[in-house]
Amino acid sequence: MKNKRRLNELNVRLKFGFFFNGYTASCYYWEFIILYRKILIICCSVFLANISVSVQALTVAIVLATSLHLQYRYRPYNGRPLNKMELRSVLVSSITIYCGLYYLTNDLDDWSSLIFFLLIVIMNLYFLYFWLTKIFHAGLLMVGEKIPFIRKLMGHKPDGFDDEIFYNPKKGHVFSNDGEKMFSMLHNMKETKERPSLLTRNTPWLICL
């Protein structure tokens, strides 16, 4: 917390960058929000096991609903694709838990059980498809750095991902977040034997090398 106003300084990024790289400046702490969400879900599965499965499921549903609201309101990631993926992930988890609650009532007939089962499967397959397409596009980015032909086919924004991914056609560098840009600057600094003090200036991190 004491370094929250120094997040763009090199020494802070080298020490703590793995915590906040990829998040917006106002949501630099979001990694801990996700951590606490996981801890709460684990606590529900452990400490509420002796009460009832219904109480477990309802408590987890409340945690997921709160996480869904926070994700939709703050959109903490730098890139829209990451915000969309996180939002869909929490939404699918919430729907899965909510549909599972109907099975705990033991009042569903065969057709109702089948409908809820299909809903759970369809929603999870939808998220799996969404995730695989993003992974495929990210793979194209990596391949495009090595193979000029594929890079030409993809253009200046190779995967159509979003404006948060920057492409430098002269050097073939693709940056997906500020951390990658910083370490690319460090790499170039070693090659050109520039002084490290140059990186401590107020250089905009959104400018591609």
N, C-alpha and C positions, 0 to 999 in steps of 0.2 A: 504493500500500500504506500510506503514512503517513497517508492520510486515511480509512482503512477504518472508524475509530470516529467519523467525522464525516459519514457519508453523508447524514444527515437535515438537515444544515445547508444553508441556502439557497445560500451562495456555492459550496459544493462541488457541489451539484446543478446549478447553472447552468453550471459549468465542465465537469464530468465526468458529468453525469446521463445523457447519451446512451450511456455505457458500461454503466451498471448499472440504469437504469430498466426495469422489467419483470421483474427477477430478485429472488429472495428475498435477505434480508440476508446470509445465510450463503454465498450463491453470487454475490456481487456481481461476481466476477471471471470469470464464465462466458463472457462475450463473447470473452475471450482463449482459452478452451478451444476454442470453435468455430473461432476464427481458426487456431489451431495444427492442428486437424484438417484444415482446408482446405489449409494449407501442406503437411502430410504427404502428402495425396492428390496434390497437384501435384508434389511431389518424387518420388513413386512413378512418376507418368506420365512424368516427364522423365528422371530418373537411372537408372531401371530398364528403360528402353526398349531398351537395348543388350544386356540379359541375355535376357529372354524375356517373352512376354505372360503366361505362367502365373505367373511370379514377381511380376509387376506385380499381377495379379488377387488372388493370395494375400495379398500385403502390404496391399493396399487392404481386403481382407476382414478382416484382423486389426485395422486401424485402425477400421473400421466396427463390428466386434464390441466393441471397447473402448469406443467412443463410445456404443453401445447400452447397455452395462452401466452406464456413468457416468450416462447420462440416466435410466435406470430407478432407479438407486440414489439419486441426489440430487434429481431433479425440480426443476431450478433456477428455473423460471419461476414468477411469482406466480400465474398462472391455470392451472387444470387443463386447459382447452382447448389452451393453448400447449404444455404438457407432453405432452399426448396427440398433438398434431400433430408435435412434434419426434420423439417416440418412434416414431411410425408412419413418419415420413420416413426415419429411419436404418434402421428395420427393412426397409422396402421396398428401400432401396438395398442392404442386405446380402443380401437374397434375390435381387435382380437379379444382383449380382456372383457369388453362389454358384452360381446356375443357369447363368450364363455359363461357369463353369469346366468344366461337363460338355461344352460344345461344343468346348473346347480338347483334349479327349481323342481326338476323331475316331473314337470307338467307338460313337456313338449311331446307332440305326437311325432310319428316318423317323418312326415313331410316338413314339419317345422324344424326338426333337427337337421334335415338335409339342407334346408334353405340357409340356416345359420352356418352350417359347415361349409357350404359353397361360398358364402359371403366371406368367411375367414380365409378360405383358400384363394379366392379371386383377389382380395385386397393384398395378401402377402405376395402373390405372383405379380401383381401390378408394381409393388415396390421393388421386387427383385428385378423386373424388367427395367424399371427406371434406373436402378443402381448399376445394372450391367451396361446400359447405354452410356452412362457417364464414365464408367471405367473404360469402355471401348474408346470413347473420345479422348480420354486422358492418355490411353495407349497410342492413339494416333499422334498426339502431340509429341510424345517421346520419340516415336519412329520418324516423325517429320523433321526432327532436329538432325537426324542422321542421314535421311534419304531426301535429297533435293526434289525429286520427282513428286513424292507425296506432299512435301511442303508446298509445292506449286499448286497441287490440286486443292489443298486446304486453304490457300490464300493467306492473307495477313492475320486473320483470326482463325487459326486452323480448324478448330472444332465447332465454331459457331457457338462456343460456350457462353461467353458474356464479355462485357467490356472490362471486367476485372482481370482478364488474362491478356497480357501484353506480349506482342511479338516484335522482335527486332530483326528485320529481313537482312540487314547487313552482316550481323554476327550469328544469326540463327538461334538466338536465345529466346526461350519462352519462360515467362515468369508468371507463377500463379499466386504468389503472395509476397509481402514485403521481405520476409525472411530470405526467400530465394534470391531476391535482388541484392540484399546485403551481402550474402555469401558469394554471389557472383562478383560483386565489387571487391571483396577480399581476395578472390582468386585472381582477378585482373590486377589488383594492386601488387601481388607477389610477382606476376609476370613482368610488370613494368617497373618494379622496384620503387613504387611511389611511397611516400611517407605515410604512416598510419594516421597522422594527425589530420590528414585531408578528410577522413571519414567522419571526424567528430564535428565537422561544420554542419550548418543547417541545410544540408543538401536534400532536396525533395526525394523521398524514397520511391515515388511513383514514376520517376524518369528512367527509362530503360537505358542501359549502357550502349 
